[in-house]
Amino acid sequence: MSEYRLTNGQARAFLLLKHGLLGSYKFEGKAGIMEFVRQAGCIQFDPIDVCGKNPELVLQSRIAGFKKEMLGELLYEDRRLVDYFDKMLAIFAVEDWPYFERTRERYRNHGRSRDKVDAVADEVKRFIKTNGPASSKDVPLKETVDWSWNATTLARAALETLYFRGDLIVHHKRGTIKSYALAEDYIDPAILRAADPNETEAEFTKWMVLRRIRSVGMLWNKPSDAWLGIDGLKAEARKAAFASLIADEAIIACSVEGITEPLYVCAKDESLLRTVRSSETEHDRRVEFIAPLDNLIWDRKLIRALFDFDYKWEIYTPIVERKYGYYVLPVLYGDALVGRIELVADKKAKRLDVVRYWPENGKEPDEAFRSLLRERLERFAAFNGCEEVHGEP
């Protein structure tokens, strides 16, 4: 399989078209959510909600007609999606459950306060079987035990451990409070009891590397935040996985102008590669706000190389050290990242506050951008249940 040569612009177009972020919307409604999740493998979860939670922000930039309740329905009513670990805590299609048996097995064999959790595990499962979905406040185990950051109740430690092990799933959430149910009551037995499709650790690593290439769209064989959550992935294992994927012709090498290392895409995306190399089509330009943990920007160094855009999520940066703000979103216009915006949804006032907009390099693209930005802010306000936009970008 020959190597493809791409200009920088062609590489950007490939990524954005694959993600459904360039031209007309590629995905629509709940069916579109499932199509995108299956393409991306997973969407990273984060509970912070300033103007939408991370997975909601990922979807609002891609899915025509997206509403937050659509994701909740797919997770907690239709049960077509599930919360679990992939790229850290994530959301993925329930049919991918068997692939993460290794993750669940690690939690069965390791974990804080394991002896105390094991002693009450059956009791907790019986409690849920009898009483229905339960949060840590419902389970009467108030003993304090060692846990992740701070000591916590045995109820919480037991529920979370059984969730990590796959005995429980998240039944629903109210704010940040999770209620858990027995996995066997909500996941099809054929999926729940299926054997791990990967027989060896090397096969699992290879599968995960391919999954992450598909998630981002294009990656290089070097250290990257895109590999986070692949337990124990060292350089040697990563390089072996790439070598095997190349030998299997599962990935294609691309050389991109201005980048010394080859970039790799999934062989299934070869038709899109050919399209961006041969087509001179001018795609309609949209304005989109990109989530801070969006699949597109998992590898910040790659984004810098392709888009000349240096993004850092400053939420954990001390205030005096922040260059921009607490929860700032990159702004996409056509095939360029043209600025950053800080937006706060005031739910009580039903108002979207535009805290500040920073044009990249201090330059506004054009008047068409300003018009599209204003229209996008109105739609973003509606996405957050807000009735007005306050402030000017």
TAGIZI-V978388 format. One line per field, one symbol per residue. psi: psi as a letter, one per 40 degrees, with the letter a starting at -180 (. if undefined). A space follows every 10 residues. Layout:
psi->???
This chain:
psi->hiiihiiddd ddddddddef ehaihdihad ddddddddde dihhihehgd fiiddddddd edhhehiddd dddddeddfe iihahcgahi hihdeeddef ddddddddei iifdddddde dddddddddd eahiidddhg geihihacdi iaiddddddd ddddeediih diihbehhhi ihdeeehhdd ddeiihdhdi dddddddddd dddddddhii giiieeeheg hehidddddd dddddddefd ihihhhhehd iiihiideed ddddddddif hhihhihihh idfiddfdgd ddddddefhh hhhedehide ehdcadghhi hhhbfiheai hhhhhgddef hhhhdihhhh fehhdidddd dddddddddd dddefieihh ih.
